[in-house]
Amino acid sequence: MKTIQRKVQLSAMMFIQYFIQGSWYVTMGTYLGYTLKFTGVQIGLAYGTAAIASMISPFFIGMIADRFFSPNRVLAFLNFSGAALLFWISTIQNFSLFFPILFVYTICFMPTMALTNSISFANLKDPGKEFSRIRLLGSIGWIISGILVSALKIEHLPQPFVIGGIMSAIGGIFALFLPYKAPEKIKDKVSIGKMLGLDALSLMKERSFSLLLLFSAMACIPLAFYDSFTNLFLNTSGYTNAAAAMSTGQVAEIIFLFTFPFFFSKLHYKGSIGVAIFAWFMLYGLFTLGALTGIKPLVYMALPIHGFCFTFFFVAGQLYVDERAPNYLRNSAQGLIAFATYGVGKYLGTLIAGNVVNINTHEGGYNWVSIWIIPLIIIIITFVGFMSLFKEEKKNI
């Protein structure tokens, strides 16, 4: 009974976590471009705040959760802070203020991605079999937030930030009731490096671990195109209910999260990540063809593929990191994979995507064929490199 109760708690935590981000993240590009008239570069920079935050905060926050405070209390503090900042962001209309406040918010939010993972791993007997089904509640949260925003017809308005703020406050309260885990007691002196969580970098001595981080970062460059501009692409190309249409990706994510343990037992780490990268190739190929031909079903076919990719790529990667990391570095290690993916990869991606969109913007319109062919090329290179070089290790560190 206690095990079931704990799983329900963890599932609810994931629901809240992804509802918060799903409420504003998908439609922010439309709000900034359509309503506030920000440029492609400015939209890219706005999405890039999450990437920069992922390069700064997860190490430090992971170290705090590993050594000083229970992860659930750290999560509560970050959610309360995030709620206040989202309410403020909803009132800002000029880029010079919007950008720095959004950046401060993402510094609070991005570490919660790693924290919710590590809290789940610490409270599951067999993460490889159980985590994906806990995580699927996050996809449901993302879907419901997208449907809500779409149904209220507020994709071009600031209200999604308000909705995210309300849910973030709820998440802060809920986090206080999550399982408490006392910080690991380490007798060694706490150096500056350890204070910054940099001792997790020792994991990179392992070749397979380093290659995983490298190709994970590369795969997230095209992902930045999807996150930053798909909603704008749909809204400017005559697609109706864009946010709801994009939620089909999360519907597919739910299906594959539920079935992930079966496929993972056959594909293992390399197969799971490799097939996800290949599916992204299919997605960007369909986007390019859809933009070229104007055949809308091609794009609608592509949207659910994202859910499959997201599940197999991120869940397999996070499980691999959890398996390789010693107990006293688990939160910091999840911060390291977040640094590579949501940080380095997404930051480079937002810079590239913003400039590509800017170059291909003419008289208020967008050349989406030229835009989507860039992530298509990058993902092909990533797939070939990963399948050629990565070999998963069999032993724990």
Beta strands, then each sheet from edge to edge (+ up, - down):
strand 1: 361-362
strand 2: 365-366
sheet 1: 1+ 2-
end
